[in-house]
Amino acid sequence: MAGVEEMRSWVAVATEKARSGIAAIAQASLELDEARGALATASSGREPAELARSQSLLAEADRSLAEARDTLYEGIAAAEGYLGGR
């Protein structure tokens, strides 16, 4: 079994990678916002059904990203909490 210091090191690597994932999710969310803005401009006050559906799906994707981000935060907290008990 790995020693405490080795475990701390691996948990630090894991949490760093998870935080990088959170940053990537934030960037993806910004890209989705830009995509939704572009669709809003494309519709020019009209809301063709296809564009409305696309807007809805992009919003759903953004919600999924937010859920993934929250899950990553929980995973980081759990890993760091585990180390706190060691």
ABEGO torsion letter per residue (X at the ends): XBBAAAAAAAAAAAAAAAAAAAAAAAAAAAAAAAAAAAAAAAAGGBBBAAAAAAAAAAAAAAAAAAAAAAAAAAAAAAAAAAAAAX
